[in-house]
Amino acid sequence: MPRRWPPAAAVVGVPLGVVLGRLGWRLIAGQIGVPSGPVTPLVSIAAAVLGAVAVANLIAIYPAWRTARVQTAQALRVE
């Protein structure tokens, strides 16, 4: 399977999360009477996305290493 960059989940999830987070905060801030100006630091969002990708890759290292060590004949052998 070819690797796709950027990951589809990040492309869809990050903007959707920012929009829904702003709407939710605007609703709650209006009820408690605090200012609800939109503040979305792009550096923090980028760091969160990169961190999530790094953690996912770290989690995948061990299973990938184990799979790479299986001999082809052994994987194709029918028991």
Secondary structure as UniProt FT lines:
FT   HELIX           8..32
FT   HELIX           42..68
FT   HELIX           72..76
//
